[in-house]
Amino acid sequence: MPKHSTTSIASKFQNLKSHDQGALVAYLTGGDPKPKIFLNNVVALAEGGADIIEIGIPFSDPIADGPVIQSSSQRSLAHGTTPRIVLEECREISGIYPEIPLVILTYYNPVLAIGLDHFMRKARDSGVSGVVVPDLPVEESGDYRAAAFKNGVDTIFLTAPNTSETRLVKIIRNSTGFLYLVSLFGVTGPRDSLSELAVSSVKHVKNLSGRLPIAAGFGISRPEHVSALMKSGADGAIVGSALVRLVNENLGDPEETVEALKRKTMDLKAATRRNS
């Protein structure tokens, strides 16, 4: 059973905590809308203050994703983006921003197709600190966790508001880096307000998680959502659809996409400062 080792993700959370901040985890779909534009968009997230950057490997059947991220996945796949291309993009990003941990979000089929050990080795060599696999249950993750642990890659599991306490404890015990708390029922997508369920879920999970950081995602789209999560005890906020939506809305104007992403990221990051 892996211990919560001090990786770049753990170090990032520790450093932010010492400065009375939470982590902003910013998501974009790899290769979307085109490789060069994607890299410029990631630079915008970094310059806007994202603490951790999460990059999705586009998948044809993304069961956890709502229409905003689904459309970005379809666009990326149409341009020929593969898991290997996303890992190459990660290598480029980590070369520019070695201080920003990179997290890959992928479904399990692409990992199996490449091979567990080979995928984790490639991820590590590309500067990836952790991997999230939404469709991999903790009960069936033994070989996967062993390959990740061997290659020094964090295993980031998801937990939901309706996860039983027994299972939640098992997920926490087998997670490294941080725990991804799904803060609502349903798929990803920006929401107008943060639910009471999100706040109560953070408080409940935080009581059980020990030193493992908790980052909440799904439906987090506004600075006030981030601020509310920080007040409820979350260590980080994960924002995806609200950022991908800016890419969707400005497909004809890549420069405006960069400006919009940077502005949005700056606003979200400001809300992670607990004394703000």
KOLTORZA-263783 format. One record per residue (C-alpha): residue number from 1; residue in one letter; chain; x, y, z. Coordinates in steps of 0.1 Angstrom, whole numbers, plus 5000, padded with zeros to 4 digits. Layout:
<atoms>
   i aa ch   xx   yy   zz
 NUM  A  A    X    Y    Z
...
</atoms>
This chain:
<atoms>
   i aa ch   xx   yy   zz
   1  M  A 5000 5000 5000
   2  P  A 5017 5033 4989
   3  K  A 5025 5059 5015
   4  H  A 5017 5095 5007
   5  S  A 5052 5103 4995
   6  T  A 5065 5138 4990
   7  T  A 5060 5143 4953
   8  S  A 5058 5176 4934
   9  I  A 5020 5175 4940
  10  A  A 5024 5170 4977
  11  S  A 5051 5197 4979
  12  K  A 5029 5221 4959
  13  F  A 5000 5217 4984
  14  Q  A 5023 5220 5014
  15  N  A 5039 5252 5000
  16  L  A 5005 5267 4992
  17  K  A 4992 5258 5027
  18  S  A 5022 5276 5043
  19  H  A 5012 5307 5024
  20  D  A 4975 5304 5034
  21  Q  A 4964 5295 4999
  22  G  A 4945 5266 4983
  23  A  A 4955 5251 4949
  24  L  A 4939 5260 4917
  25  V  A 4939 5229 4895
  26  A  A 4931 5241 4859
  27  Y  A 4920 5216 4832
  28  L  A 4921 5217 4794
  29  T  A 4917 5188 4769
  30  G  A 4950 5179 4753
  31  G  A 4955 5189 4717
  32  D  A 4923 5210 4716
  33  P  A 4916 5227 4693
  34  K  A 4950 5222 4676
  35  P  A 4984 5214 4692
  36  K  A 5000 5248 4688
  37  I  A 4969 5267 4700
  38  F  A 4966 5242 4729
  39  L  A 5001 5250 4741
  40  N  A 4995 5287 4740
  41  N  A 4963 5281 4760
  42  V  A 4983 5262 4787
  43  V  A 5008 5290 4789
  44  A  A 4978 5313 4796
  45  L  A 4968 5291 4825
  46  A  A 5003 5291 4839
  47  E  A 5007 5329 4835
  48  G  A 4972 5333 4851
  49  G  A 4985 5316 4882
  50  A  A 4973 5279 4879
  51  D  A 4991 5259 4906
  52  I  A 4985 5225 4890
  53  I  A 4975 5219 4853
  54  E  A 4953 5189 4845
  55  I  A 4954 5177 4809
  56  G  A 4927 5154 4795
  57  I  A 4936 5127 4770
  58  P  A 4906 5129 4746
  59  F  A 4885 5098 4746
  60  S  A 4856 5088 4723
  61  D  A 4832 5079 4752
  62  P  A 4840 5102 4781
  63  I  A 4813 5090 4806
  64  A  A 4821 5115 4833
  65  D  A 4821 5145 4810
  66  G  A 4794 5169 4801
  67  P  A 4788 5185 4766
  68  V  A 4814 5212 4770
  69  I  A 4843 5188 4775
  70  Q  A 4828 5162 4752
  71  S  A 4829 5187 4723
  72  S  A 4865 5196 4730
  73  S  A 4874 5158 4731
  74  Q  A 4857 5153 4697
  75  R  A 4876 5183 4682
  76  S  A 4909 5171 4695
  77  L  A 4903 5136 4682
  78  A  A 4893 5149 4648
  79  H  A 4927 5166 4646
  80  G  A 4944 5132 4653
  81  T  A 4954 5137 4690
  82  T  A 4965 5105 4706
  83  P  A 4977 5096 4741
  84  R  A 5013 5098 4729
  85  I  A 5008 5132 4715
  86  V  A 4993 5145 4748
  87  L  A 5023 5131 4766
  88  E  A 5046 5149 4742
  89  E  A 5027 5181 4749
  90  C  A 5032 5174 4786
  91  R  A 5070 5170 4781
  92  E  A 5070 5204 4764
  93  I  A 5049 5221 4791
  94  S  A 5070 5206 4819
  95  G  A 5101 5219 4802
  96  I  A 5088 5254 4803
  97  Y  A 5071 5253 4837
  98  P  A 5090 5226 4858
  99  E  A 5075 5241 4890
 100  I  A 5039 5234 4880
 101  P  A 5028 5198 4885
 102  L  A 5010 5182 4856
 103  V  A 4982 5157 4860
 104  I  A 4968 5136 4833
 105  L  A 4931 5126 4832
 106  T  A 4924 5096 4811
 107  Y  A 4900 5067 4808
 108  Y  A 4914 5032 4814
 109  N  A 4912 5018 4779
 110  P  A 4940 5040 4765
 111  V  A 4963 5031 4794
 112  L  A 4957 4994 4789
 113  A  A 4963 4998 4752
 114  I  A 4997 5013 4758
 115  G  A 5005 4989 4787
 116  L  A 5004 4999 4824
 117  D  A 5042 5000 4830
 118  H  A 5049 5016 4797
 119  F  A 5023 5043 4801
 120  M  A 5035 5052 4836
 121  R  A 5071 5053 4825
 122  K  A 5062 5075 4795
 123  A  A 5041 5097 4818
 124  R  A 5070 5101 4843
 125  D  A 5095 5108 4815
 126  S  A 5071 5135 4802
 127  G  A 5070 5153 4835
 128  V  A 5036 5141 4846
 129  S  A 5032 5140 4884
 130  G  A 4998 5122 4887
 131  V  A 4971 5105 4868
 132  V  A 4933 5104 4873
 133  V  A 4913 5075 4858
 134  P  A 4875 5082 4863
 135  D  A 4864 5047 4852
 136  L  A 4889 5026 4873
 137  P  A 4874 5014 4906
 138  V  A 4898 5013 4935
 139  E  A 4889 4976 4941
 140  E  A 4903 4967 4906
 141  S  A 4934 4990 4907
 142  G  A 4961 4968 4922
 143  D  A 4982 4964 4890
 144  Y  A 4977 5000 4880
 145  R  A 4987 5013 4914
 146  A  A 5018 4991 4914
 147  A  A 5029 5005 4880
 148  A  A 5023 5040 4891
 149  F  A 5041 5036 4924
 150  K  A 5071 5019 4906
 151  N  A 5074 5050 4883
 152  G  A 5068 5076 4910
 153  V  A 5035 5088 4896
 154  D  A 5007 5097 4920
 155  T  A 4974 5078 4918
 156  I  A 4946 5102 4922
 157  F  A 4912 5086 4928
 158  L  A 4878 5102 4927
 159  T  A 4852 5100 4954
 160  A  A 4816 5112 4952
 161  P  A 4790 5125 4978
 162  N  A 4773 5091 4979
 163  T  A 4805 5071 4984
 164  S  A 4801 5049 5015
 165  E  A 4824 5057 5044
 166  T  A 4840 5022 5042
 167  R  A 4848 5027 5005
 168  L  A 4859 5063 5011
 169  V  A 4885 5051 5036
 170  K  A 4898 5026 5011
 171  I  A 4900 5052 4984
 172  I  A 4919 5076 5007
 173  R  A 4943 5049 5018
 174  N  A 4951 5041 4982
 175  S  A 4954 5077 4969
 176  T  A 4985 5098 4966
 177  G  A 4990 5134 4955
 178  F  A 4954 5145 4963
 179  L  A 4919 5131 4965
 180  Y  A 4896 5143 4937
 181  L  A 4862 5150 4953
 182  V  A 4833 5150 4928
 183  S  A 4813 5178 4945
 184  L  A 4779 5170 4929
 185  F  A 4759 5142 4912
 186  G  A 4761 5141 4874
 187  V  A 4787 5149 4848
 188  T  A 4812 5178 4845
 189  G  A 4799 5212 4835
 190  P  A 4798 5248 4847
 191  R  A 4771 5255 4873
 192  D  A 4757 5289 4884
 193  S  A 4759 5282 4921
 194  L  A 4779 5259 4944
 195  S  A 4756 5234 4961
 196  E  A 4753 5228 4998
 197  L  A 4762 5192 4990
 198  A  A 4796 5203 4978
 199  V  A 4803 5222 5010
 200  S  A 4791 5194 5033
 201  S  A 4810 5167 5012
 202  V  A 4842 5186 5016
 203  K  A 4838 5188 5054
 204  H  A 4829 5151 5057
 205  V  A 4858 5139 5035
 206  K  A 4882 5163 5052
 207  N  A 4875 5147 5086
 208  L  A 4886 5113 5072
 209  S  A 4915 5122 5048
 210  G  A 4943 5129 5073
 211  R  A 4972 5146 5055
 212  L  A 4960 5137 5020
 213  P  A 4949 5170 5003
 214  I  A 4913 5173 4990
 215  A  A 4906 5190 4958
 216  A  A 4869 5194 4947
 217  G  A 4858 5195 4911
 218  F  A 4827 5192 4888
 219  G  A 4806 5224 4885
 220  I  A 4832 5247 4899
 221  S  A 4832 5277 4876
 222  R  A 4833 5310 4895
 223  P  A 4856 5327 4920
 224  E  A 4829 5326 4947
 225  H  A 4827 5288 4943
 226  V  A 4864 5285 4948
 227  S  A 4862 5308 4979
 228  A  A 4834 5288 4994
 229  L  A 4853 5256 4989
 230  M  A 4884 5271 5006
 231  K  A 4862 5282 5036
 232  S  A 4847 5247 5039
 233  G  A 4882 5232 5043
 234  A  A 4891 5221 5008
 235  D  A 4928 5222 4999
 236  G  A 4922 5229 4962
 237  A  A 4895 5236 4935
 238  I  A 4895 5219 4901
 239  V  A 4881 5240 4873
 240  G  A 4876 5224 4838
 241  S  A 4844 5231 4819
 242  A  A 4844 5269 4826
 243  L  A 4879 5271 4810
 244  V  A 4871 5247 4781
 245  R  A 4840 5268 4774
 246  L  A 4862 5298 4768
 247  V  A 4881 5277 4742
 248  N  A 4848 5267 4726
 249  E  A 4835 5303 4725
 250  N  A 4866 5317 4708
 251  L  A 4876 5291 4682
 252  G  A 4879 5318 4656
 253  D  A 4901 5341 4677
 254  P  A 4930 5322 4694
 255  E  A 4945 5354 4708
 256  E  A 4912 5362 4725
 257  T  A 4911 5327 4739
 258  V  A 4946 5332 4755
 259  E  A 4935 5366 4771
 260  A  A 4902 5351 4783
 261  L  A 4919 5321 4798
 262  K  A 4945 5342 4816
 263  R  A 4919 5366 4830
 264  K  A 4896 5338 4842
 265  T  A 4925 5319 4858
 266  M  A 4937 5350 4876
 267  D  A 4902 5356 4890
 268  L  A 4899 5320 4901
 269  K  A 4934 5319 4917
 270  A  A 4927 5351 4937
 271  A  A 4898 5333 4953
 272  T  A 4921 5305 4966
 273  R  A 4938 5330 4990
 274  R  A 4921 5323 5023
 275  N  A 4925 5359 5036
 276  S  A 4912 5374 5004
</atoms>
